Amino acid sequence: LGRRKIMQYTRYGTVILSFVQAFFIAVWLENPANFGGRAIVQFPGWPFRLLCAITMTAGTAFIMWLGEQVTERGIGNGISLIITASIVGRLPAAAHQLVILASPFRPEHAQIKPLSLLMMSVMLVLVVAAVVAMTQGQRKIPVQYARRIVGRKIYGGQSTFIPLRVNQVGVIPIIFAQSLLLFPATIAGLIPSERVRAMTETFLRGHVLYTVVYALLIIFFSFFYAAITFDPMDISDNMKKYGGFVPGIRPGMETAKFFNTVLERVTFAGAIMLAVVAVLPDVVHAWLKVPYLVGSFFGGTSLLITVGVMLDTVKQIESHLLLRHYEGFMHSGRLRGRR
């Protein structure tokens, strides 16, 4: 019942936020300064703003409903699968641009040398492998439960572990950092002033200051979100209540301090890797002079979401197959990160 209530509030919040964002998108579309002085809205005003906001909000509600249907009647991760499909749908256009830029038969358009193309291929394989390792990597903290005798039954006595993932926070820090950095540019786009626009140009994508602040914000939000989602004191109290302890660590406050230390170290490594993966598309775009559509597949939220959703989908499909006593659909067995 509580989960249903939370989902209901989440739907209401989604509709409200989408309406507000759609309204500001309509205002942005009405400003000719955003399109080189060319007006793209024939009849600007409140009717256009309300129609645009209602239309985009209705589309958002439909996609939200569609994702919920996929989650309930499919294999889960409905919204994530829709986002992944939209990301993968951009792959043919990126490949077409890459072929044009690297084609030896059209030297007037060839901007990428064969050596650069080889370096991009190797880099893509290494980045995907690094993202898979970061997504699947975890620090297993061993936990031992003492035996308890209740009546004629013996409880506990088993050994288990608490997994702390390297990427404990997912893509949330990248989304927070992007939203925070886009806020000044969005406000400047609504103000018809060249001075304000010039002040916010340093926070646009591609500038060095933007990249540095972007990476620092990702690291900050990684620690912030990890501290919110993982409470060492609460886990320590629950372990103490049920007779669990970490070998060599005293239960209570000492266990909480141990969890906090391990969480800080794991989060630091994950935050650095997340920041590197997030800024890699900008680096590839500026270094190899390729379109940003091509560079976006070398990192950022696109690659993180795609790899994470694909791995989780494989897990769920294999769990369904094993539940029905099938061997699985992969001849090489389970993925290495799920042992």
N, C-alpha and C positions, 0 to 999 in steps of 0.2 A: 504493500500500500504506500509506503514511504517513497519507494522508487518510482511508482506511478505519479505521485504528487510532484516529485522533482522533475520528471520528464514533462509534466504538464506546464510547470513554471518555465522550463527550458524552451518549450514551444512558444509560449507567450513572449518570452524575452527575445527569441529569434525573430518573431514577426515585428516587434517594436524596433529592434536594432536595424532590421532590413529596411523598414519604412524610413527611418531617419537617414540611413546611408543612401537610399535611393533618392530621397529628397535633395540631398546635397549633390549627388551626381547630376540631377536635373539642373540644379543651379549652375554647376560647373559646365554643363553642356550649353547653357545659354550665354556664357561669356565668350565673345568672339576672340578675346586676347589669348585664350588657350589654344586657338587653332589658327594662329597667324593673322588675326584680324578678319577671318572669314566666318560669317554667321552660318551655323549648320541647323539652327532651330528657326523655322519659318515664322511661327507664332509664339514667341516667348511670353511667359506670364504664369499666373497661378493655375489656369487650366492645364497647361503643359506639365507643370511641376507635379500637380496632383495625379494626373494620368500616368506620368512616368513612375511616380512613387508607388501607386497602386499596382501597376503592371509588374514592376520588378518584385514587389512584395508577394504578389500572387505566384510568380515564378519560383521565388525562394520557398514559399510554403509547399508548393507542389514537389520540388526537389527534396525537401525535408520529409514529406510523406512517402515519396518513392524510396528514399533511403531507409526509412523505418520498415517498409514492406520487404525490402531486400534482406534486412537484418532478421525479421521475424520468419520469413518464409524461405530464405536462402541459406547461405553459409555464414552470415554475419557481416559486420563492417559495411553496412549499406552505403552510408555517406562517403566513407573512405574509398570504397570501390568506385563510386561515381566520380570522385575527385581524381582518382588514379586513371580512370578512363579518359577524362578530359586532358590529363597530362600526357598520356600515351598517344592521344589523338593529335597532339602537336608534333609528334615524332616524324611523320612523313614530310611535313613542311620544312622542318629543320634539316632532314636528310636531303631534300631537294635543294635548299640553299647551299648546303655543304658541297653537293655535287657540282653546282654551278661555280662556286668559288674555287674548287679544286680541279675543274675540268681542263685537261691539256688541249682539248679541241677548240676551246674558246679563250684564247690568250687575253682578249680584251677584258674578260671578266675574272680571270684566274688571279686570285689574291693569296691563295694558300699553297705553299710549296709542298712537294711530296714528303720532304723531311718533317715539315710541320704537321702534315696529316698523319704521319706515322707516330709522332710524339703525342698527338691528340688521341689516337687509338690506344696507345699504351697507358696514357693518363686516365682515360675513361675506364679501362679495366681495373687499374689500381684504385681509383676512387670508388668504384662500385664494390670492390673487395673490402676496402676500408670501411665503407658505410655498413656493409653486411656484418663485419666484425664488430663495429661499434654498436649496432642494433642487437646483435646476439650476445655480446660480451656481458658477463656478470661476475660479481664477486660473491662467492658462496660463504656465508658465515655459518660454521657448524653450531648446532644447538643440540644439547642432550637433555632428555626429560627423565627425571628420577621416577623410580617405581613407587606406586602408591597402592596400598591394600585397602580396599573398601569391601567389607564383608568377606565373601569368598572369592572375590575377583581381584585381579591385579591389573592396574592401569599404568600406562606410561612405560618407561624403560627403553624407548626407541630413540634413535639418532636421526636428525633431519638437518636442514639448513635453511637459512633465510637468504634469498637471492637479492643482491643489490645490483641493479643493471647499470652499465656504464652510461648509457643514454637513458637515464631515469625520467627525463622530462619530455622526450620526443621532440616535436617541432614547435612546442609552445613558446620557448624563448625567441626563436626566429620570428614568429608571428608578432609577439609583443614588441620586439625591437623594430621591425618594419613599420608597425602601426605608429610607434612613437616618433620615428624619423619622418614618416610621411605627413604627420600632423602639421608641422610648420609650412610645408609646401602646399598642403591643402588650404590652409587659412590664407596663405599669400595668393593663391589662385582666385579666392573670392574677393580680394581687395584690389581694385584697379589702380595700383601704384607701382611704378617702375622701381622706386627705391626699395620698397618691401620685397619685390620680386628679386632684385639683385642681392639682397641680404640672405635670402633663402636658397640661392643657387649653389652655395657651398654644401648644402645638405641634400643635394640631388645625387642619384646613383651615378657612379663613375668617378666622383671626386675622392681624393685621398682622405680628407676629413670625414666624409661619409663612411668610408670603409673602416676607418679606425674606430669611430664612435659606434658603428654597427657591430663590430666584433666585441667591443667592451660591453655593450648592452646585452649581447647574447650571453656572455659569461656571467654578468650580473643576474639576469633573469633565470639562468640555469641554477644558480645557488638559491635564488629566491623561491623558485617553484619547487625545487627539491626539498627545501625546508618546510614548505607548506604541505606537501603530499606525504612526507615521511617524518613521523614523530618518534624519535628514539626513546623518549621517556614513556610514551604510551606502549610501545612494543616491549620495553623492559618490564613494565608493570604487568602486562598480560603474561609474559613468560614466567615471572615470579609467582603469579597467581596459580598457574598450572604446573608449577614445579620444573620449569625449564631454565637452563643456564648455558652460557657459553663456556666451554672448557677453558679453565685458567683465569676466568673473569668472575669476580664476585657479583651476585645478583643485586639488582637495584640501581643505584646511581652510577656505580662503576661500569655496569653493562651499558647504561644509556650513554656514558661518556665514550665508551668503546665504539658503539654504533655511530655516534656523532663524528668521531675521528675518521672511521672508515668511510662514512658517507661524504665527508668533505674531500677526502683524497680521490674517491671514485668520481665524484661530481666534478672535481677540478680537471681530471683527465678527459671526462666526457664533454665538459664545457669547451675546452681548448679544441678538441676534435670537431665539435659542433660549429664553433666559430670559423675554423679553417674550411670546413665543407660549405658553410654559408657564403663566405666571401670568394670562394673559388670561381663561380661563374663570372664575377666582375674581373677577376685576375685574368681568366682565359679570354674574356672579351677585349680587355685592354692590351694584353700581351700578344695574342695571335691575330688580332684585328678581325675577329669573326662576329657575325650578328649575335645579338644577345639571345635570340631564340635557340641558336646552336649551343651557346655557352651555358644556357640554363640547365642542360642535361648533364653538366659536369659537377653538379652540386646543388646547394640550396634546398628549399622546401620540396621542389619537384622530385629530386632524386631520393630524398629522405622518405617522403610519403610513399613513393612508388615501391622502394625496397621494403619498407616496413609493412605495407599492405600485402605485398606479394608473399613475404615470409609468413605473415599471420594467416593468409588464405591457405597456403600450403599446409600449415599446422592444422587448421580446422578441417580441411578435406581429408587429411590423413587420419585425424581423430574419428571422423565419421566412417571411414573405411575400416579402421581397426575395431570400431564399435560393432560393425557388422561382420567381423571375422574375415575381412579381406587382408591381404598382405600389404596393400598399398599400391600406389601407382608409380613409385620411383624405384627403379631396379637397384640403385645404390644404397637403399635404406634411408633411415632418417637423416635429417640435417644435423650437422655436427654440433650446432649450438643447443640442441635439445636433449642432450644426454643427461 
